[in-house]
């Protein structure tokens, strides 16, 4: 996958490589974690043992301290017992949820057992015995998390830390997953899909699976196909809110805001989306106004010709996000929306978001502060309304 920012300390398993004795597959993208763990399980299993006798699975889901300690104990027992055929076996600690639970990881009994496991790994497993650990995010702020990265071949399948980077990550996954199942998904439709169903990989994969069945013998979906088959996610609400604000529609914006409240979307999270979108609009308007870019076409066919002026290029290189990396679909949306604002209106809208954020942190009603900011952004100035 090209775009998702994902740190990895190991390559995808290959039959040509000598299998490591300890592998850890971790991260908060549970679909990619489960897929990668399954691939490693096939790689690490003893050769010729397809009946499961040499695969010892320890289920790692544990929400209580006692259950977590018991899981570590069963893992140690499995590692220390001999396999039935020449001592070769794979121990798979699957879905070790407690490794992401800060409270459980601070318990003395759990720490004592994990310390014993760490010692076992440092001493080296018995010949032919391998350990596969599958878990969510494992922090570096406790001893076992640090040791795991040192002692295991570690793959980290985590989404970007910054929420505003989730969309780019999800779009890249959507295109890769579509290609994997034989769908030719245009970049603009990948973006539309993510804005409809959300940024979680498992939901995207599920919706693409439905689309694959719906398409039948076809391999290239249309916008109508997506509208017919996709199930909107609560995550799509902030994108809908951005669109209604960009088209200066206060009534529609307030309706979307009411739906977000019903879905228990936190006001601060909504403000973060608005702030990011307004920054993008201000940046787009600045680039157009200073003639740093010429835009042609519309929709996903939007094309941008950026200036080659070295001074401007140096300024663009320092921007985050870099507008030159935006897809045609996103460029088209932003260009269409900035035409609905005067430059000062965008600055005032951004200021309204900052004021709402400050008001909430100092005790104001979150829903009221957010609603006032949305009305201010979506309502055109009197001079524009009379034009």
LUMMI-769983 format. One line per field, with one value per residue (C-alpha): x, z, y; residue number from 1. Coordinates in Angstrom, 1 decimal. Each point is the difference from the previous one (the first is absolute). Example, Ala and Ser with C-alpha at 12.3 -4.5 7.8 and 13.67 -1.06 7.14 Angstrom:
BEGIN
X <- 12.3|1.4
Z <- 7.8|-0.7
Y <- -4.5|3.4
i <- 1|2
END
This chain:
BEGIN
X <- 0.0|1.5|-1.5|-0.8|2.6|0.7|3.2|1.4|3.1|-0.5|-1.0|-2.9|0.8|1.7|0.5|3.5|1.0|1.0|-3.0|0.7|-0.7|-2.1|-2.3|-2.2|-2.8|-1.5|-2.0|-3.4|-1.0|-1.5|-0.8|3.6|1.3|-2.2|0.9|3.8|-0.2|-1.8|2.8|2.7|-1.8|0.2|3.7|1.0|-1.9|2.2|0.2|-2.3|-2.2|-3.3|-2.3|0.4|1.8|3.0|-1.9|-0.6|-2.4|-0.3|-3.0|1.2|-3.1|0.0|-1.8|0.9|3.3|-0.5|-0.9|3.1|2.3|-1.5|0.5|3.7|0.2|-1.5|2.3|3.1|-1.4|-0.5|3.5|1.6|-1.9|1.4|-1.7|-1.2|2.2|3.6|-0.6|-1.1|-3.0|-1.5|-1.5|-2.4|-1.0|-3.0|-1.8|1.9|-2.2|1.5|3.3|-1.8|-1.6|2.1|-1.7|0.5|3.6|0.7|-1.2|2.9|-1.1|-0.4|3.4|1.6|-1.3|0.9|3.5|0.3|-1.2|2.6|2.7|-1.1|0.3|3.4|1.3|-1.2|-2.9|0.6|1.1|-3.0|-2.3|-1.3|-2.2|-2.5|-1.5|-3.0|-1.2|-1.3|2.3|2.8|1.5|3.7|-0.7|0.3|2.8|-1.7|-0.9|3.6|1.3|-2.4|1.3|3.5|-0.5|-2.6|-0.4|-2.6|-2.6|-2.0|-3.2|-1.3|-2.0|1.6|0.1|-1.6|-3.7|0.1|2.4|-2.5|-1.8|3.2|0.9|-3.5|-0.1|3.3|-1.3|-3.3|1.8|2.4|-2.9|-2.1|2.8|0.5|-3.6|-0.1|-1.6|1.4|-0.8|0.7|1.8|-3.1|-2.2|2.4|-0.2|-3.8|-0.2|2.1|-2.1|-3.1|1.0|2.7|3.8|0.1|1.6|-2.4|-3.0|1.5|0.9|-3.6|-1.5|2.3|-0.9|-3.7|0.9|1.9|-3.1|-2.3|2.2|-0.2|2.0|1.0|3.2|-0.4|-2.6|-1.7|-1.1|-3.5|1.2|1.5|-3.2|-2.0|2.0|2.0|-1.2|0.7|2.1|-0.2|3.5|-1.4|-1.7|3.0|0.6|-3.7|0.3|3.0|-1.9|-3.1|2.3|1.9|-3.2|-1.2|-3.1|-0.8|-3.2|1.7|3.0|-2.1|-1.8|3.3|1.1|-3.1|0.7|3.6|-1.4|-2.4|3.0|1.8|2.8|2.0|-0.1|3.8|0.4|-2.4|1.9|3.3|-1.6|-1.3|3.3|1.9|-2.5|0.1|3.8|-0.2|-2.5|2.2|3.1|-1.9|-1.2|3.4|1.6|-2.6|0.1|3.8|-0.1|2.2|-2.3|-2.2|-2.9|-1.9|-2.8|-2.4|-0.9|2.6|1.3|1.2|3.6|2.5|3.0|2.3|2.4|3.7|1.2|2.7|-1.1|-3.6|1.1|2.1|-3.1|-2.2|2.7|-0.4|-3.8|-1.9|-2.1|1.8|-2.8|1.9|-0.8|-3.8|-2.0|-1.9|-3.3|1.2|1.3|-3.3|-2.0|2.2|0.1|-3.8|-0.4|2.5|-2.0|-2.7|2.2|1.8|3.4|-1.0|-3.0|2.3|2.2|-3.0|-1.3|3.3|-0.1|-3.5|1.3|2.8|-2.4|-2.3|2.9|1.0|-3.6|-0.4|3.2|-1.1|-3.3|-2.4|-2.7|1.8|-3.1|-0.9|3.6|0.3|-3.4|0.9|3.3|-1.8|-2.6|2.7|2.0|-3.0|-1.8|1.2|0.8|-2.7|1.8|0.3|-3.6|-1.1|2.3
Z <- 0.0|-1.0|2.1|3.5|2.5|1.7|1.8|-0.5|1.2|-2.2|-3.5|-1.0|0.7|-2.9|-0.4|-1.1|3.3|3.0|2.4|3.2|3.3|1.4|-2.0|1.3|-2.1|1.7|-0.7|0.1|-3.6|1.1|-3.5|-1.2|3.3|-0.3|-3.7|0.7|3.0|-2.1|-2.6|2.6|1.5|-3.4|-0.3|3.6|0.3|-0.2|-3.5|-0.9|3.0|-1.5|2.5|2.7|2.5|0.1|0.2|3.6|0.1|3.3|-0.2|1.4|0.6|3.6|1.6|3.6|1.8|1.0|-3.5|-1.5|2.5|-0.9|-3.7|0.5|2.1|-2.7|-2.6|2.2|0.5|-3.8|-0.7|2.5|-1.0|-2.9|-3.3|-1.0|-3.1|0.6|2.4|-2.8|0.8|-0.4|2.9|-1.1|2.7|-1.9|0.7|3.1|0.8|3.5|-1.5|-0.9|3.4|2.0|3.3|-0.4|-1.1|3.2|2.2|1.9|-0.7|-3.7|-0.1|1.9|-2.5|-3.0|1.5|0.0|-3.6|-0.9|1.7|-2.0|-3.2|0.9|0.8|-3.3|-0.8|-0.3|-3.5|-2.4|2.4|-1.3|1.6|-1.9|2.0|-1.5|1.9|-0.3|0.7|2.4|1.7|0.4|3.5|1.8|0.1|-2.0|-2.8|-0.3|0.2|-2.6|-2.6|0.8|0.2|-2.7|-3.7|0.5|-2.5|1.0|-1.9|1.5|-1.5|0.0|3.4|-1.3|-0.7|-3.1|-1.6|0.3|-3.2|-2.2|1.7|-0.6|-3.6|-0.7|1.7|-2.0|-3.3|1.0|1.3|-3.1|-2.2|2.1|-0.6|-3.7|0.1|-2.0|2.4|-1.3|2.5|0.3|0.8|2.6|1.6|-0.2|1.4|3.1|0.5|0.0|2.0|2.3|0.3|1.8|-2.2|1.0|-0.9|-3.3|-0.9|0.9|-2.2|-2.9|0.4|-0.4|-3.0|-1.6|0.2|-1.2|-3.1|-1.2|-3.2|-0.1|1.6|-0.2|2.3|-0.6|2.4|-0.3|1.1|3.1|0.8|-0.4|2.1|2.7|3.6|1.5|3.1|3.0|-1.1|-3.2|2.1|0.3|-3.8|-0.6|2.4|-1.9|-3.3|1.3|1.4|-3.2|-1.9|2.5|1.0|3.7|0.2|-1.4|2.2|3.1|-1.0|-0.4|3.4|1.6|-1.4|1.3|3.5|-0.3|-0.8|3.1|-2.1|2.4|-0.7|0.2|-2.6|-2.4|0.6|-1.0|-3.3|-0.6|0.8|-2.4|-2.8|0.4|-0.1|-3.2|-1.5|1.1|-1.5|-3.3|-0.3|0.7|-2.6|-2.6|0.9|-0.2|-3.3|1.4|-1.7|-3.1|0.2|-2.8|-0.3|2.7|2.3|0.0|-3.3|1.7|-0.9|1.6|-1.6|2.8|-0.6|-0.3|1.7|2.4|2.8|-0.2|-0.2|3.2|1.8|-1.2|1.1|3.6|0.0|1.8|-1.7|-3.3|-2.4|-2.9|1.4|0.0|-2.3|-3.0|1.9|3.1|-2.1|-1.9|3.2|1.6|-3.1|-0.3|3.7|0.2|-2.7|2.6|2.4|0.0|1.6|3.1|0.5|0.2|2.5|2.1|-0.2|1.2|2.9|0.8|0.4|2.3|2.1|0.3|1.1|2.7|1.2|0.5|1.9|2.3|0.8|-2.7|-1.3|-2.7|-2.2|0.1|-0.7|-2.9|-1.4|0.1|-1.8|-2.7|-0.6|-0.3|-2.5|-2.2|-0.1|-2.8|0.9|-0.7|-3.0|-1.6|0.7|-1.7|-3.0
Y <- 0.0|3.3|2.7|-1.4|1.0|-3.3|-0.8|-3.5|-1.7|-3.0|-0.9|-2.1|-3.7|-1.8|-3.7|0.7|1.6|-2.0|0.3|1.9|-1.6|2.9|2.2|2.8|1.5|3.0|3.2|1.6|-1.0|-3.3|-1.2|0.3|-1.4|-3.1|-0.5|0.4|-2.3|-2.7|0.2|-0.3|-3.0|-1.8|0.9|-1.0|-3.3|-3.1|-1.4|-2.8|0.4|1.1|-1.7|2.7|-2.3|2.2|3.3|1.0|3.0|1.9|2.4|3.3|2.0|1.1|3.0|-0.9|-0.2|-3.6|-1.1|1.8|-1.7|-3.4|0.7|0.7|-3.1|-2.2|1.5|-0.9|-3.5|-0.4|1.2|-2.4|-3.1|-2.1|-0.5|-3.5|-0.2|0.6|2.9|2.4|2.2|3.5|1.7|2.8|2.5|1.3|3.3|0.9|3.0|0.5|1.1|3.3|0.4|2.4|-0.9|-3.7|0.5|1.8|-2.9|-1.6|-3.6|0.6|1.8|-2.9|-2.6|2.2|0.4|-3.8|-0.1|2.6|-2.1|-3.0|1.9|1.4|-3.4|-1.3|-2.4|-3.8|-1.1|-0.1|1.9|3.4|2.7|2.2|2.9|1.8|3.1|3.5|3.0|-0.9|3.1|0.7|1.3|-3.4|-2.5|-2.8|2.4|1.1|-3.6|-1.3|2.4|-1.1|-3.7|-0.6|0.7|2.6|1.3|3.0|0.5|3.3|2.8|3.4|1.7|3.2|-0.3|2.2|-2.5|-2.9|0.9|-0.2|-3.3|-1.4|1.1|-1.8|-3.1|0.1|0.1|-2.8|-2.2|0.7|-1.1|-3.1|-1.2|1.1|3.4|2.9|2.9|3.5|2.3|2.3|-3.0|-1.3|3.4|0.0|-3.5|1.0|3.1|-2.2|-3.1|1.4|-0.5|-3.4|-2.7|-2.8|2.1|1.0|-3.6|-1.1|2.6|-0.8|-3.6|0.9|2.2|-3.0|-2.2|2.9|0.6|-3.6|-0.3|3.7|1.2|3.8|1.6|3.3|2.7|-1.5|-3.4|1.4|2.0|-3.2|-2.4|1.9|0.2|3.4|0.0|2.4|1.1|1.5|2.8|2.3|-0.2|0.8|3.0|1.3|-0.3|1.9|2.8|0.2|0.5|2.7|-1.9|0.8|-2.1|-3.1|0.5|0.2|-3.2|-1.9|1.5|-1.4|-3.4|0.1|0.9|-3.0|-2.2|1.4|1.6|2.1|3.8|0.2|-2.7|1.8|3.3|-1.8|-1.1|3.6|1.6|-2.4|0.6|3.8|0.0|-1.9|2.5|2.9|-1.6|-0.8|3.6|1.4|-2.2|1.0|3.7|0.1|-1.9|-2.8|-2.5|-0.2|-2.3|-1.6|-2.6|-0.9|-2.9|-2.8|1.3|3.2|0.7|2.4|1.7|1.3|2.8|-0.9|3.2|-1.1|2.3|-1.2|-3.6|0.4|1.4|-2.9|-2.5|1.2|-0.3|-2.7|-1.2|0.7|1.0|-1.5|-3.5|0.5|-2.3|1.5|-0.8|1.9|2.9|0.2|0.1|2.7|2.2|-0.2|0.9|2.9|1.8|0.3|2.0|3.2|-0.2|1.8|-2.3|-3.0|1.7|1.0|-3.6|-1.3|2.5|-1.2|-3.5|1.1|2.1|-3.0|-2.2|2.6|0.4|-3.7|-0.4|2.8|-1.5|1.0|-2.4|-2.0|-0.5|3.7|1.2|-2.4|1.0|3.7|-0.7|-2.0|2.7|2.7|-2.1|-1.1|3.4|2.2|3.6|2.6|1.4|-3.4|-0.9|3.2|-0.5
i <- 1|2|3|4|5|6|7|8|9|10|11|12|13|14|15|16|17|18|19|20|21|22|23|24|25|26|27|28|29|30|31|32|33|34|35|36|37|38|39|40|41|42|43|44|45|46|47|48|49|50|51|52|53|54|55|56|57|58|59|60|61|62|63|64|65|66|67|68|69|70|71|72|73|74|75|76|77|78|79|80|81|82|83|84|85|86|87|88|89|90|91|92|93|94|95|96|97|98|99|100|101|102|103|104|105|106|107|108|109|110|111|112|113|114|115|116|117|118|119|120|121|122|123|124|125|126|127|128|129|130|131|132|133|134|135|136|137|138|139|140|141|142|143|144|145|146|147|148|149|150|151|152|153|154|155|156|157|158|159|160|161|162|163|164|165|166|167|168|169|170|171|172|173|174|175|176|177|178|179|180|181|182|183|184|185|186|187|188|189|190|191|192|193|194|195|196|197|198|199|200|201|202|203|204|205|206|207|208|209|210|211|212|213|214|215|216|217|218|219|220|221|222|223|224|225|226|227|228|229|230|231|232|233|234|235|236|237|238|239|240|241|242|243|244|245|246|247|248|249|250|251|252|253|254|255|256|257|258|259|260|261|262|263|264|265|266|267|268|269|270|271|272|273|274|275|276|277|278|279|280|281|282|283|284|285|286|287|288|289|290|291|292|293|294|295|296|297|298|299|300|301|302|303|304|305|306|307|308|309|310|311|312|313|314|315|316|317|318|319|320|321|322|323|324|325|326|327|328|329|330|331|332|333|334|335|336|337|338|339|340|341|342|343|344|345|346|347|348|349|350|351|352|353|354|355|356|357|358|359|360|361|362|363|364|365|366|367|368|369|370|371|372|373|374|375|376|377|378|379|380|381|382|383|384|385|386|387
END
